[in-house]
Amino acid sequence: MTNATRTTAERGHLAGRREWTAFVVLLLPLLLVSMDISVLFFAIPSIDRDLAPSATQQLWIFDVYAFALAGLLITMGSLGDRIGRRRLLLIGAFAFSAASVAAAYATSPEMLIAARALLGVGGATLMPSTMGLVRNMFRDERQRGRAIGIWSGAMAGGIALGSVLSGVMLQHFWWGSVFLINVPAMVLLVVLVPVLVPEFKDPGPGRFDFLSVPLSMGAVLPVVYGVKESAAHGLDVQRGLIIAAGLLVGLVFVRRQRSRDDALISRELFRDRGFAAGVGLNALASFAMMGSSYFTTQYLQSVLGMSTLEAALWSLAPSLAVGAAAPTATAIAQRTDRARVVRAGFVIAAAGFAVLSLTGTDSLWLLLAGCAVLSCGIVTVMALVSDLALSTAPPRKASSAASLLETGQEFGGAMGMALLGAVAMAVYTADMPGSAPEDARKTLAGAVATGDGSLIAAARDAFVHSMRYASMTGAVLLLAGAVLTTMLLRRRPAVAERGEPALTG
């Protein structure tokens, strides 16, 4: 739909100052949920001193948040469609606040793990609810595209901001402060959302399929866990069996969804092929973003020798370009073919990987330039395909649609870390001297820990070489994404509002 053909009815759907003010408020939970992914980067040494967790407990303190978030997204998206997105958002805000306080004042590793799990549950309610509300509040195609563009940039920035903010907080306060910063924002959310945001829900959702809840978690969690563990420690029989078990449960889950009218994932979502295309391309974009972070963060700390805080501050530099990329891309897409802009986003991101492949052992500015180009391309893709998926989904299923987008991102990110990490690890290990200690042959950090200058120099060269191959692999996959975009999104017309608004009030 072009400017010239927009109807009077559609102009009547334009969002005003109230909706945009509500949108700014809805960015708060998005920032907090994305920040909590990285907020513990600096806090772990202090937590180790105070709570003395075991190595296994420390891993769970880090990972349980992401696992709970990924495992419950589909369930919470379906629940939001049924009970109301605003209601679930407020419930999630309360749970997130309570969990933040519990985490801040945890007196044992077990208590902190439990609080982090509850934070993940709260995050799983917040993300699909807020994106579903954006879909319902912005019924005009242009405004919705602009809002989702800002949304995508804020989510990418929140992950980078979390580590920096935690470092700044820990310079002045105790480790629990990194959790307490969530509380004032959530209180503000609870106060303003009932005033600014109308309720939206499915007027005829049917019964809630309780059996599909454990099936969805049994499908998502083992695969995400197995892939992430394989990225960190290599694929072995045990991790392979965990992934296979998740895929088997996933098959049972999919068969159940296809045979039931009250399924957690409505078949209506897939009637337009644009939805599945949007979810798949979004997962590929997440693959590249998380896969690149696997080695760029190590480069800053272990190759250039930066402290964690210094590395986190430098990693914010590419975010300056990212902030403008998504809104600019959505504005261009509204004047031309969306597929052309998505394809360009993949090509730009591939160019970013190409720049990263040129990085040497002392190439900070080249690394930052590559990250900026890569991130701009990825955020361009994510903004446009997210808007595509949400606009083709029925408004009454907006939260379910958002939950599938975000679950796809979790899978894509895990696969990116696993595949590009495996490529980098294979090249690194092959380049290291056979006489090197086992830890040094496995990771650059292990080599740095030896204190042997010649071994560290060899390890840094090997790491940069491995990063080159991983970057080239990423570039090839993103170029394949550009080709896939041409096949899946050929000259899709702009999507008009479906004329089936969800119930309000």
GIWO-V551973 format. One record per residue. RES is the residue in one letter. SS is DSSP state (a for helix, b for strand, c for the rest). Layout:
res=RES ss=SS
res=RES ss=SS
This chain:
res=M ss=c
res=T ss=c
res=N ss=a
res=A ss=a
res=T ss=a
res=R ss=c
res=T ss=c
res=T ss=a
res=A ss=a
res=E ss=a
res=R ss=a
res=G ss=c
res=H ss=c
res=L ss=c
res=A ss=c
res=G ss=c
res=R ss=a
res=R ss=a
res=E ss=a
res=W ss=a
res=T ss=a
res=A ss=a
res=F ss=a
res=V ss=a
res=V ss=a
res=L ss=a
res=L ss=a
res=L ss=a
res=P ss=a
res=L ss=a
res=L ss=a
res=L ss=a
res=V ss=a
res=S ss=a
res=M ss=a
res=D ss=c
res=I ss=c
res=S ss=c
res=V ss=c
res=L ss=c
res=F ss=c
res=F ss=c
res=A ss=c
res=I ss=a
res=P ss=a
res=S ss=a
res=I ss=a
res=D ss=a
res=R ss=a
res=D ss=a
res=L ss=a
res=A ss=c
res=P ss=c
res=S ss=c
res=A ss=a
res=T ss=a
res=Q ss=a
res=Q ss=a
res=L ss=a
res=W ss=a
res=I ss=a
res=F ss=a
res=D ss=a
res=V ss=a
res=Y ss=a
res=A ss=a
res=F ss=a
res=A ss=a
res=L ss=a
res=A ss=a
res=G ss=a
res=L ss=a
res=L ss=a
res=I ss=a
res=T ss=a
res=M ss=a
res=G ss=a
res=S ss=a
res=L ss=a
res=G ss=a
res=D ss=a
res=R ss=a
res=I ss=a
res=G ss=c
res=R ss=a
res=R ss=a
res=R ss=a
res=L ss=a
res=L ss=a
res=L ss=a
res=I ss=a
res=G ss=a
res=A ss=a
res=F ss=a
res=A ss=a
res=F ss=a
res=S ss=a
res=A ss=a
res=A ss=a
res=S ss=a
res=V ss=a
res=A ss=a
res=A ss=a
res=A ss=a
res=Y ss=c
res=A ss=c
res=T ss=c
res=S ss=c
res=P ss=a
res=E ss=a
res=M ss=a
res=L ss=a
res=I ss=a
res=A ss=a
res=A ss=a
res=R ss=a
res=A ss=a
res=L ss=a
res=L ss=a
res=G ss=a
res=V ss=a
res=G ss=a
res=G ss=a
res=A ss=a
res=T ss=a
res=L ss=a
res=M ss=a
res=P ss=a
res=S ss=a
res=T ss=a
res=M ss=a
res=G ss=a
res=L ss=a
res=V ss=a
res=R ss=a
res=N ss=a
res=M ss=a
res=F ss=c
res=R ss=c
res=D ss=c
res=E ss=a
res=R ss=a
res=Q ss=a
res=R ss=a
res=G ss=a
res=R ss=a
res=A ss=a
res=I ss=a
res=G ss=a
res=I ss=a
res=W ss=a
res=S ss=a
res=G ss=a
res=A ss=a
res=M ss=a
res=A ss=a
res=G ss=a
res=G ss=a
res=I ss=a
res=A ss=a
res=L ss=a
res=G ss=a
res=S ss=a
res=V ss=a
res=L ss=a
res=S ss=a
res=G ss=a
res=V ss=a
res=M ss=a
res=L ss=a
res=Q ss=c
res=H ss=c
res=F ss=c
res=W ss=c
res=W ss=c
res=G ss=c
res=S ss=a
res=V ss=a
res=F ss=a
res=L ss=a
res=I ss=a
res=N ss=a
res=V ss=a
res=P ss=a
res=A ss=a
res=M ss=a
res=V ss=a
res=L ss=a
res=L ss=a
res=V ss=a
res=V ss=a
res=L ss=a
res=V ss=a
res=P ss=a
res=V ss=a
res=L ss=a
res=V ss=c
res=P ss=c
res=E ss=c
res=F ss=b
res=K ss=b
res=D ss=c
res=P ss=c
res=G ss=c
res=P ss=c
res=G ss=c
res=R ss=c
res=F ss=c
res=D ss=c
res=F ss=c
res=L ss=a
res=S ss=a
res=V ss=a
res=P ss=a
res=L ss=a
res=S ss=a
res=M ss=a
res=G ss=a
res=A ss=a
res=V ss=a
res=L ss=a
res=P ss=a
res=V ss=a
res=V ss=a
res=Y ss=a
res=G ss=a
res=V ss=a
res=K ss=a
res=E ss=a
res=S ss=a
res=A ss=a
res=A ss=a
res=H ss=a
res=G ss=c
res=L ss=c
res=D ss=c
res=V ss=a
res=Q ss=a
res=R ss=a
res=G ss=a
res=L ss=a
res=I ss=a
res=I ss=a
res=A ss=a
res=A ss=a
res=G ss=a
res=L ss=a
res=L ss=a
res=V ss=a
res=G ss=a
res=L ss=a
res=V ss=a
res=F ss=a
res=V ss=a
res=R ss=a
res=R ss=a
res=Q ss=a
res=R ss=a
res=S ss=a
res=R ss=c
res=D ss=c
res=D ss=c
res=A ss=c
res=L ss=c
res=I ss=c
res=S ss=c
res=R ss=a
res=E ss=a
res=L ss=a
res=F ss=a
res=R ss=c
res=D ss=c
res=R ss=a
res=G ss=a
res=F ss=a
res=A ss=a
res=A ss=a
res=G ss=a
res=V ss=a
res=G ss=a
res=L ss=a
res=N ss=a
res=A ss=a
res=L ss=a
res=A ss=a
res=S ss=a
res=F ss=a
res=A ss=a
res=M ss=a
res=M ss=a
res=G ss=a
res=S ss=a
res=S ss=a
res=Y ss=a
res=F ss=a
res=T ss=a
res=T ss=a
res=Q ss=a
res=Y ss=a
res=L ss=a
res=Q ss=a
res=S ss=a
res=V ss=a
res=L ss=c
res=G ss=c
res=M ss=c
res=S ss=c
res=T ss=a
res=L ss=a
res=E ss=a
res=A ss=a
res=A ss=a
res=L ss=a
res=W ss=a
res=S ss=a
res=L ss=c
res=A ss=c
res=P ss=c
res=S ss=a
res=L ss=a
res=A ss=a
res=V ss=a
res=G ss=a
res=A ss=a
res=A ss=a
res=A ss=a
res=P ss=a
res=T ss=a
res=A ss=a
res=T ss=a
res=A ss=a
res=I ss=a
res=A ss=a
res=Q ss=c
res=R ss=c
res=T ss=c
res=D ss=c
res=R ss=a
res=A ss=a
res=R ss=a
res=V ss=a
res=V ss=a
res=R ss=a
res=A ss=a
res=G ss=a
res=F ss=a
res=V ss=a
res=I ss=a
res=A ss=a
res=A ss=a
res=A ss=a
res=G ss=a
res=F ss=a
res=A ss=a
res=V ss=a
res=L ss=a
res=S ss=c
res=L ss=c
res=T ss=c
res=G ss=c
res=T ss=c
res=D ss=c
res=S ss=c
res=L ss=a
res=W ss=a
res=L ss=a
res=L ss=a
res=L ss=a
res=A ss=a
res=G ss=a
res=C ss=a
res=A ss=a
res=V ss=a
res=L ss=a
res=S ss=a
res=C ss=a
res=G ss=a
res=I ss=a
res=V ss=a
res=T ss=a
res=V ss=a
res=M ss=a
res=A ss=a
res=L ss=a
res=V ss=a
res=S ss=a
res=D ss=a
res=L ss=a
res=A ss=a
res=L ss=a
res=S ss=a
res=T ss=a
res=A ss=c
res=P ss=c
res=P ss=a
res=R ss=a
res=K ss=a
res=A ss=a
res=S ss=a
res=S ss=a
res=A ss=a
res=A ss=a
res=S ss=a
res=L ss=a
res=L ss=a
res=E ss=a
res=T ss=a
res=G ss=a
res=Q ss=a
res=E ss=a
res=F ss=a
res=G ss=a
res=G ss=a
res=A ss=a
res=M ss=a
res=G ss=a
res=M ss=a
res=A ss=a
res=L ss=a
res=L ss=a
res=G ss=a
res=A ss=a
res=V ss=a
res=A ss=a
res=M ss=a
res=A ss=a
res=V ss=a
res=Y ss=a
res=T ss=a
res=A ss=a
res=D ss=a
res=M ss=c
res=P ss=c
res=G ss=c
res=S ss=c
res=A ss=c
res=P ss=c
res=E ss=a
res=D ss=a
res=A ss=a
res=R ss=a
res=K ss=a
res=T ss=c
res=L ss=a
res=A ss=a
res=G ss=a
res=A ss=a
res=V ss=a
res=A ss=a
res=T ss=a
res=G ss=c
res=D ss=c
res=G ss=a
res=S ss=a
res=L ss=a
res=I ss=a
res=A ss=a
res=A ss=a
res=A ss=a
res=R ss=a
res=D ss=a
res=A ss=a
res=F ss=a
res=V ss=a
res=H ss=a
res=S ss=a
res=M ss=a
res=R ss=a
res=Y ss=a
res=A ss=a
res=S ss=a
res=M ss=a
res=T ss=a
res=G ss=a
res=A ss=a
res=V ss=a
res=L ss=a
res=L ss=a
res=L ss=a
res=A ss=a
res=G ss=a
res=A ss=a
res=V ss=a
res=L ss=a
res=T ss=a
res=T ss=a
res=M ss=a
res=L ss=a
res=L ss=c
res=R ss=c
res=R ss=c
res=R ss=c
res=P ss=c
res=A ss=c
res=V ss=c
res=A ss=c
res=E ss=c
res=R ss=c
res=G ss=c
res=E ss=c
res=P ss=c
res=A ss=c
res=L ss=b
res=T ss=b
res=G ss=c
